Amino acid sequence: MPGYTSINSKMLQVPVAPGREVYSKRGAMLAYTGEVHFEPTATAGQGIGGALGRAMAGEHSAMMHVTGNGQVMFGHAGLHVQVIDLQGDTLYVEADRLLVHDTALQVGTMFMGEQGGVGGVLRGAVTGQGLFTSTLTGHGSCAVLSHGGVMELPITPQRPVHVDPQAYVAHRGQVQNKLTTAVGLRDLIGRGSGEGFQLQLSGSGVVYVQASERKI
């Protein structure tokens, strides 16, 4: 069966069939053909503990379980849509940026402090992402939302990448990230500028960067 198909930069067509179900952002269905059913879900494939943790932190993102047999068109708020295919690896992405993903992908919730201690928590505060981020692991497809589209930047041990924290969308691979401070730049521009901070990603993988500093 064909995979996710881009109708244009802001609309996506996703096949749904027995054995190939998806979770989608609530309110993101634009149209569908065939016999398709939508049911609210509290966990969207992740454990009860992870879902409760995010809900208690006020970071829950409402999702729908999409089943049946047909084609569903998705989009949200005129935002750009990027399809990402996973081949057994893990994608780290904020929950509210997830438009749709295969139920075959294992969903998890990671405390930001696990990837940088206090720096990870500070990163969440600077980016507005909060204390948790979502993980998708396995073989399957997903689609994420961005302002203005995204570019994919490779990360290698010889070439770490520095990203404006508010332009960061997601990353995949064996990547470590930490928040760094550009003191001179911050003092020059003013301490209210987000450009006083940079997100440094090192290791081996890919980072997805949007063409804007706006949040979802």
TORKOL-4160 file (C-alpha; in steps of 0.2 Angstrom, whole numbers, padded with zeros to 4 digits, m for minus):
216
<pt num="1" X="0000" Y="0000" Z="0000"/>
<pt num="2" X="0007" Y="0017" Z="m0004"/>
<pt num="3" X="0013" Y="0028" Z="0010"/>
<pt num="4" X="0009" Y="0046" Z="0015"/>
<pt num="5" X="0007" Y="0057" Z="0000"/>
<pt num="6" X="0009" Y="0076" Z="0000"/>
<pt num="7" X="m0006" Y="0084" Z="m0009"/>
<pt num="8" X="0004" Y="0101" Z="m0007"/>
<pt num="9" X="0016" Y="0108" Z="0006"/>
<pt num="10" X="0001" Y="0110" Z="0019"/>
<pt num="11" X="m0010" Y="0095" Z="0015"/>
<pt num="12" X="m0007" Y="0076" Z="0017"/>
<pt num="13" X="m0016" Y="0061" Z="0011"/>
<pt num="14" X="m0014" Y="0045" Z="0022"/>
<pt num="15" X="m0020" Y="0028" Z="0018"/>
<pt num="16" X="m0029" Y="0018" Z="0032"/>
<pt num="17" X="m0033" Y="0000" Z="0032"/>
<pt num="18" X="m0035" Y="m0015" Z="0043"/>
<pt num="19" X="m0017" Y="m0017" Z="0051"/>
<pt num="20" X="m0013" Y="0000" Z="0045"/>
<pt num="21" X="m0021" Y="0012" Z="0057"/>
<pt num="22" X="m0015" Y="0030" Z="0063"/>
<pt num="23" X="m0016" Y="0042" Z="0077"/>
<pt num="24" X="m0019" Y="0060" Z="0071"/>
<pt num="25" X="m0020" Y="0077" Z="0079"/>
<pt num="26" X="m0038" Y="0081" Z="0085"/>
<pt num="27" X="m0046" Y="0093" Z="0072"/>
<pt num="28" X="m0033" Y="0089" Z="0059"/>
<pt num="29" X="m0045" Y="0079" Z="0047"/>
<pt num="30" X="m0049" Y="0089" Z="0032"/>
<pt num="31" X="m0058" Y="0076" Z="0022"/>
<pt num="32" X="m0059" Y="0057" Z="0019"/>
<pt num="33" X="m0065" Y="0044" Z="0007"/>
<pt num="34" X="m0070" Y="0026" Z="0011"/>
<pt num="35" X="m0076" Y="0019" Z="0028"/>
<pt num="36" X="m0065" Y="0028" Z="0040"/>
<pt num="37" X="m0069" Y="0030" Z="0059"/>
<pt num="38" X="m0062" Y="0042" Z="0072"/>
<pt num="39" X="m0061" Y="0040" Z="0090"/>
<pt num="40" X="m0053" Y="0051" Z="0104"/>
<pt num="41" X="m0038" Y="0043" Z="0113"/>
<pt num="42" X="m0030" Y="0048" Z="0129"/>
<pt num="43" X="m0014" Y="0039" Z="0126"/>
<pt num="44" X="m0011" Y="0039" Z="0107"/>
<pt num="45" X="m0001" Y="0023" Z="0109"/>
<pt num="46" X="0010" Y="0028" Z="0124"/>
<pt num="47" X="0009" Y="0021" Z="0141"/>
<pt num="48" X="m0003" Y="0027" Z="0154"/>
<pt num="49" X="0011" Y="0034" Z="0165"/>
<pt num="50" X="0018" Y="0044" Z="0151"/>
<pt num="51" X="0001" Y="0051" Z="0146"/>
<pt num="52" X="m0003" Y="0055" Z="0164"/>
<pt num="53" X="0014" Y="0064" Z="0167"/>
<pt num="54" X="0011" Y="0075" Z="0152"/>
<pt num="55" X="m0007" Y="0079" Z="0157"/>
<pt num="56" X="m0002" Y="0084" Z="0175"/>
<pt num="57" X="0011" Y="0095" Z="0167"/>
<pt num="58" X="m0002" Y="0103" Z="0156"/>
<pt num="59" X="0007" Y="0097" Z="0140"/>
<pt num="60" X="m0006" Y="0085" Z="0134"/>
<pt num="61" X="m0010" Y="0085" Z="0115"/>
<pt num="62" X="m0027" Y="0078" Z="0110"/>
<pt num="63" X="m0026" Y="0064" Z="0097"/>
<pt num="64" X="m0038" Y="0053" Z="0087"/>
<pt num="65" X="m0037" Y="0035" Z="0083"/>
<pt num="66" X="m0041" Y="0033" Z="0065"/>
<pt num="67" X="m0047" Y="0016" Z="0059"/>
<pt num="68" X="m0056" Y="0008" Z="0044"/>
<pt num="69" X="m0052" Y="0007" Z="0026"/>
<pt num="70" X="m0050" Y="0023" Z="0015"/>
<pt num="71" X="m0040" Y="0038" Z="0012"/>
<pt num="72" X="m0039" Y="0053" Z="0024"/>
<pt num="73" X="m0033" Y="0071" Z="0021"/>
<pt num="74" X="m0025" Y="0080" Z="0035"/>
<pt num="75" X="m0019" Y="0097" Z="0038"/>
<pt num="76" X="m0019" Y="0110" Z="0053"/>
<pt num="77" X="m0020" Y="0129" Z="0054"/>
<pt num="78" X="m0012" Y="0131" Z="0037"/>
<pt num="79" X="0005" Y="0125" Z="0044"/>
<pt num="80" X="0018" Y="0116" Z="0033"/>
<pt num="81" X="0018" Y="0097" Z="0034"/>
<pt num="82" X="0034" Y="0087" Z="0033"/>
<pt num="83" X="0034" Y="0068" Z="0032"/>
<pt num="84" X="0047" Y="0058" Z="0041"/>
<pt num="85" X="0050" Y="0039" Z="0038"/>
<pt num="86" X="0058" Y="0030" Z="0053"/>
<pt num="87" X="0068" Y="0014" Z="0049"/>
<pt num="88" X="0070" Y="0007" Z="0067"/>
<pt num="89" X="0077" Y="0023" Z="0074"/>
<pt num="90" X="0069" Y="0036" Z="0086"/>
<pt num="91" X="0062" Y="0053" Z="0082"/>
<pt num="92" X="0062" Y="0066" Z="0096"/>
<pt num="93" X="0048" Y="0079" Z="0093"/>
<pt num="94" X="0036" Y="0090" Z="0103"/>
<pt num="95" X="0019" Y="0082" Z="0104"/>
<pt num="96" X="0009" Y="0097" Z="0098"/>
<pt num="97" X="0020" Y="0096" Z="0082"/>
<pt num="98" X="0014" Y="0079" Z="0078"/>
<pt num="99" X="0000" Y="0079" Z="0064"/>
<pt num="100" X="m0001" Y="0060" Z="0061"/>
<pt num="101" X="0009" Y="0044" Z="0064"/>
<pt num="102" X="0007" Y="0026" Z="0061"/>
<pt num="103" X="0001" Y="0016" Z="0076"/>
<pt num="104" X="0015" Y="0004" Z="0073"/>
<pt num="105" X="0027" Y="0016" Z="0080"/>
<pt num="106" X="0031" Y="0015" Z="0098"/>
<pt num="107" X="0027" Y="0031" Z="0107"/>
<pt num="108" X="0035" Y="0037" Z="0123"/>
<pt num="109" X="0038" Y="0052" Z="0134"/>
<pt num="110" X="0055" Y="0058" Z="0139"/>
<pt num="111" X="0058" Y="0071" Z="0153"/>
<pt num="112" X="0069" Y="0085" Z="0146"/>
<pt num="113" X="0081" Y="0083" Z="0160"/>
<pt num="114" X="0086" Y="0066" Z="0154"/>
<pt num="115" X="0096" Y="0074" Z="0139"/>
<pt num="116" X="0105" Y="0087" Z="0149"/>
<pt num="117" X="0100" Y="0088" Z="0167"/>
<pt num="118" X="0096" Y="0106" Z="0172"/>
<pt num="119" X="0101" Y="0112" Z="0155"/>
<pt num="120" X="0088" Y="0101" Z="0147"/>
<pt num="121" X="0075" Y="0109" Z="0158"/>
<pt num="122" X="0081" Y="0126" Z="0154"/>
<pt num="123" X="0080" Y="0122" Z="0136"/>
<pt num="124" X="0062" Y="0117" Z="0138"/>
<pt num="125" X="0059" Y="0134" Z="0146"/>
<pt num="126" X="0068" Y="0144" Z="0133"/>
<pt num="127" X="0059" Y="0135" Z="0118"/>
<pt num="128" X="0042" Y="0135" Z="0126"/>
<pt num="129" X="0042" Y="0116" Z="0124"/>
<pt num="130" X="0040" Y="0113" Z="0143"/>
<pt num="131" X="0047" Y="0098" Z="0153"/>
<pt num="132" X="0043" Y="0084" Z="0141"/>
<pt num="133" X="0046" Y="0079" Z="0123"/>
<pt num="134" X="0038" Y="0064" Z="0113"/>
<pt num="135" X="0048" Y="0050" Z="0106"/>
<pt num="136" X="0043" Y="0039" Z="0091"/>
<pt num="137" X="0052" Y="0023" Z="0088"/>
<pt num="138" X="0051" Y="0009" Z="0076"/>
<pt num="139" X="0047" Y="0006" Z="0057"/>
<pt num="140" X="0034" Y="0018" Z="0050"/>
<pt num="141" X="0029" Y="0035" Z="0045"/>
<pt num="142" X="0024" Y="0051" Z="0054"/>
<pt num="143" X="0021" Y="0069" Z="0049"/>
<pt num="144" X="0026" Y="0085" Z="0059"/>
<pt num="145" X="0020" Y="0103" Z="0058"/>
<pt num="146" X="0031" Y="0118" Z="0056"/>
<pt num="147" X="0030" Y="0137" Z="0051"/>
<pt num="148" X="0037" Y="0140" Z="0034"/>
<pt num="149" X="0043" Y="0122" Z="0031"/>
<pt num="150" X="0059" Y="0113" Z="0037"/>
<pt num="151" X="0076" Y="0110" Z="0032"/>
<pt num="152" X="0086" Y="0094" Z="0037"/>
<pt num="153" X="0103" Y="0097" Z="0043"/>
<pt num="154" X="0115" Y="0082" Z="0045"/>
<pt num="155" X="0124" Y="0080" Z="0062"/>
<pt num="156" X="0141" Y="0071" Z="0062"/>
<pt num="157" X="0154" Y="0069" Z="0076"/>
<pt num="158" X="0165" Y="0081" Z="0066"/>
<pt num="159" X="0151" Y="0093" Z="0063"/>
<pt num="160" X="0139" Y="0098" Z="0077"/>
<pt num="161" X="0125" Y="0109" Z="0073"/>
<pt num="162" X="0119" Y="0125" Z="0082"/>
<pt num="163" X="0101" Y="0129" Z="0081"/>
<pt num="164" X="0090" Y="0143" Z="0087"/>
<pt num="165" X="0080" Y="0134" Z="0101"/>
<pt num="166" X="0063" Y="0141" Z="0094"/>
<pt num="167" X="0067" Y="0136" Z="0077"/>
<pt num="168" X="0070" Y="0118" Z="0082"/>
<pt num="169" X="0057" Y="0106" Z="0077"/>
<pt num="170" X="0064" Y="0088" Z="0080"/>
<pt num="171" X="0079" Y="0077" Z="0078"/>
<pt num="172" X="0083" Y="0059" Z="0076"/>
<pt num="173" X="0098" Y="0047" Z="0078"/>
<pt num="174" X="0111" Y="0046" Z="0091"/>
<pt num="175" X="0112" Y="0064" Z="0096"/>
<pt num="176" X="0116" Y="0073" Z="0112"/>
<pt num="177" X="0109" Y="0091" Z="0114"/>
<pt num="178" X="0113" Y="0105" Z="0126"/>
<pt num="179" X="0109" Y="0123" Z="0128"/>
<pt num="180" X="0123" Y="0135" Z="0126"/>
<pt num="181" X="0124" Y="0154" Z="0129"/>
<pt num="182" X="0131" Y="0166" Z="0117"/>
<pt num="183" X="0136" Y="0179" Z="0130"/>
<pt num="184" X="0143" Y="0192" Z="0118"/>
<pt num="185" X="0129" Y="0191" Z="0106"/>
<pt num="186" X="0116" Y="0191" Z="0120"/>
<pt num="187" X="0123" Y="0207" Z="0128"/>
<pt num="188" X="0124" Y="0215" Z="0111"/>
<pt num="189" X="0106" Y="0212" Z="0106"/>
<pt num="190" X="0098" Y="0212" Z="0123"/>
<pt num="191" X="0095" Y="0199" Z="0136"/>
<pt num="192" X="0077" Y="0197" Z="0129"/>
<pt num="193" X="0082" Y="0190" Z="0113"/>
<pt num="194" X="0081" Y="0171" Z="0111"/>
<pt num="195" X="0096" Y="0172" Z="0100"/>
<pt num="196" X="0107" Y="0174" Z="0116"/>
<pt num="197" X="0104" Y="0155" Z="0117"/>
<pt num="198" X="0109" Y="0141" Z="0105"/>
<pt num="199" X="0104" Y="0123" Z="0105"/>
<pt num="200" X="0120" Y="0112" Z="0101"/>
<pt num="201" X="0117" Y="0095" Z="0094"/>
<pt num="202" X="0131" Y="0083" Z="0092"/>
<pt num="203" X="0134" Y="0065" Z="0088"/>
<pt num="204" X="0126" Y="0056" Z="0072"/>
<pt num="205" X="0109" Y="0060" Z="0065"/>
<pt num="206" X="0098" Y="0074" Z="0058"/>
<pt num="207" X="0090" Y="0089" Z="0065"/>
<pt num="208" X="0074" Y="0097" Z="0057"/>
<pt num="209" X="0074" Y="0116" Z="0058"/>
<pt num="210" X="0059" Y="0127" Z="0054"/>
<pt num="211" X="0060" Y="0143" Z="0044"/>
<pt num="212" X="0053" Y="0153" Z="0059"/>
<pt num="213" X="0055" Y="0156" Z="0077"/>
<pt num="214" X="0036" Y="0154" Z="0080"/>
<pt num="215" X="0028" Y="0141" Z="0091"/>
<pt num="216" X="0014" Y="0130" Z="0086"/>
